[in-house]
Amino acid sequence: MITWFDALLVTVWAVLTALGARRGLAGLAWGAGGVLICWLANRAGQSAGGWPLALGAALVLGLALSVGLRRLVLTQAGPTPRWHAGAGAAGGLLLGGVLVATLTLGFPLGVRVGAQGRTGVYPSADLPAPLHTAVRRSMFREGLMGVWNASPALRTLLVPDRR
């Protein structure tokens, strides 16, 4: 069943896809560069200095990406080809997918103690009841639960604080 949380995530994803399509080729570079910056910042935060280093890396790399895109992507005098919008939409779709996945998996974990010992429960039962119910029943959450056992690179991108 689709919850209000799923509807919110689909809206966020659609908005980022539309923004990428509107920017054309710059949208493709923006989306792919944004995902790369997120991964690099998360990796820096894991390996060296924690969240201050990750925040600093994200700010510096984001500024470099925006300045680089401003200089590299030239404005054409005539109408832009249609495929530019498609390429930009792909970049927005990529960045939107990463944002939706991190929003879906970013809630706290709970711990359940039972006969088998301690097990992790996602999301934590400590969340407010309407939010807990919406996230627990979310189609996105069900589809993304495999990330916990995915490759280290994907876990670094989507759930960097949980190794």
Secondary structure, DSSP 4 states (H G I P E B T S, - for coil): ---HHHHHHHHHHHHHHHHHHHHTHHHHHHHHHHHHHHHHHHHHIIIII-HHHHHHHHHHHHHHHHHHHHHHSPPPSSPPPHHHHHHHHHHHHHHHHHHHHHHHH-SPPEEEEETTEEEEESS-TTS-HHHHHHHHT-HHHHHHGGGGGS-HHHHHHH-TT--
